[in-house]
Amino acid sequence: SGARLQRLAAGNLMLVPLDGSGLRFRYHHLLGSLLRAELDASEDPRYVRGCHRRAYDWYMADEQVSAAFTHAIGAGELAEAVAIVCSRWFAFMAGGRLQTARRWLESFSDSDFTTYPPLARAGALIHAYMGEASASQRLTRLAMHLDYEGDPLDGSTSWESSIHLLHTAIVPDGPAAALRHAERALALESELSPWRPTLLSAVGYFRLLGSDDRRRDALLLEAADAQTGPTIEAHVFGVLALFSSWRGAWGSARDHARRAVDAVEGAGITDMVHGGLPYAVAARVAIKAGDTDAALVHLRAAEQASRRASEALPFNSMILCATLAEAWFELGQHEMAEQQAERALRYVAVMGEGGRVADRLDRLIRRINTEPGRTDDTAPPTI
């Protein structure tokens, strides 16, 4: 009973309370280690798997997903472990816990990714957002070539839609191709699909990269209104801030960037490549307002996020590096601007095209090569 557990905990009898209400306890770590050692020493594998299975069921019912994954693997229940990865990795990323999902992948063999195509897709995205290009590209190719008729396990309506979503997220062939994939996935998904806000924001984004029609902002705002969490909000308002800055609408850029930065920090994705764009735009807004100190604060955050830029996410990496290049140029730091512009152009080359971003990069590089930068001996700001 609860009263007995409280007495044991109060008597320091190898029981530790986990909350102040007396509802949750755990064994002292020494007793826990002893019991796990006894379980590992058992010569009855069915008994061991059964214990792990019961633990998996309990942890899943209690929404302790990471612990449930560990016991699913211990029970040899690969299907359950795969379902956790495929259905929960995005929420873990949105909550700043992508590294946990990355560790999950280490529990699977190479053949498991072929046996469970949704695992290959999820793994491709996890590696991509971690900046691990080689692993992401390998699993992306695998997922795109596997036939599958079962549940995609990610909330999408079909494997076809799931693969279009993969293209939309990674953008391996540039924004024009990504737009076609996003539009197709949006057509396949229902009005109630959990992926609808993501797809609406992607379609709006890629269409704006084709032509600057402000009516397309409505798709982004509809995605934000879906209230699916800070990760989508950060993306939507980061994009709106970007295009507002391109239009010279600096007041709107400032307001959108503030909201996007708040969402990035709320989601805990400050060190992710897709979390860097709001800071880069906020830096340009601050430069425009003459606030160099604020600009440098934002640039530090954006540069930190750009460390995750890679060929695994060439489009997001291109956008971030290109915006950083513009910010550094506007500060008169042409060498740093050129470095980021060259990085952005490498990602354009990976995709084969970069839409309006590539055009802006070409113009920026011409300006870097023809306009004087700082003529004093001041060192570049420390980042």
Beta strands, then each sheet from edge to edge (+ up, - down):
strand 1: 15-17
strand 2: 25-27
sheet 1: 1+ 2-
end
